[in-house]
Amino acid sequence: MIWLLIVVYLGGDPVSVVDVKIAETFHSEKKCMERFQAIYKDAEQEGDPVPQNIVLGCTPFKRSIM
């Protein structure tokens, strides 16, 4: 199974989504979560936190061929 690190760009109101992108792919949930946490940690350490209108998350991608 492949894991996707997804970036969601939110709009002005609470439920609008402006854009969604696949930032990276991983072969394990653990590696995806490690990268997810590193992004937030690095941004904080550099004094440039991830903006509130951006949401990151890991999600599984199952590809099945019929």
C-alpha positions as CSV (number, residue, x, y, z in Angstrom):
1,M,0.0,0.0,0.0
2,I,1.1,3.5,-0.7
3,W,0.7,6.4,1.7
4,L,0.1,9.9,0.5
5,L,1.1,13.1,2.3
6,I,-1.7,15.4,1.3
7,V,-1.7,19.2,1.5
8,V,-5.1,20.9,1.7
9,Y,-5.4,24.6,1.1
10,L,-8.5,26.0,2.9
11,G,-10.5,29.0,1.7
12,G,-12.0,31.8,3.7
13,D,-15.0,30.0,5.2
14,P,-14.7,26.9,7.3
15,V,-15.7,24.3,4.7
16,S,-14.2,25.6,1.5
17,V,-11.2,23.9,-0.1
18,V,-9.2,26.0,-2.6
19,D,-6.7,23.2,-3.6
20,V,-5.4,19.8,-2.7
21,K,-2.0,18.5,-3.6
22,I,-0.1,15.3,-3.0
23,A,3.2,16.5,-1.5
24,E,5.0,13.1,-1.2
25,T,4.4,9.4,-1.3
26,F,5.6,6.7,1.1
27,H,5.6,3.0,1.4
28,S,4.6,3.0,5.1
29,E,2.3,5.0,7.4
30,K,5.2,5.4,9.8
31,K,7.4,7.1,7.2
32,C,4.5,9.4,6.2
33,M,3.8,10.4,9.8
34,E,7.5,11.0,10.5
35,R,7.7,13.4,7.5
36,F,4.4,15.1,8.6
37,Q,5.8,15.7,12.1
38,A,9.1,16.9,10.7
39,I,7.4,19.5,8.5
40,Y,5.7,21.1,11.5
41,K,8.7,20.8,13.7
42,D,11.1,22.3,11.1
43,A,8.7,25.2,10.4
44,E,8.4,26.0,14.1
45,Q,12.2,25.9,14.6
46,E,12.7,28.2,11.6
47,G,10.2,30.7,13.1
48,D,7.9,30.2,10.1
49,P,5.0,28.0,11.2
50,V,2.7,26.3,8.8
51,P,-0.1,28.8,8.0
52,Q,-3.5,28.1,9.5
53,N,-5.2,27.8,6.1
54,I,-3.0,24.8,5.2
55,V,-3.7,21.3,6.6
56,L,-1.4,18.3,6.1
57,G,-2.3,14.7,6.5
58,C,-1.4,11.1,5.6
59,T,-3.9,8.9,3.9
60,P,-3.6,5.4,2.4
61,F,-4.0,4.8,-1.3
62,K,-5.1,1.4,-2.3
63,R,-5.0,0.7,-5.9
64,S,-7.0,-2.3,-7.1
65,I,-7.2,-3.5,-10.7
66,M,-10.4,-5.2,-11.7
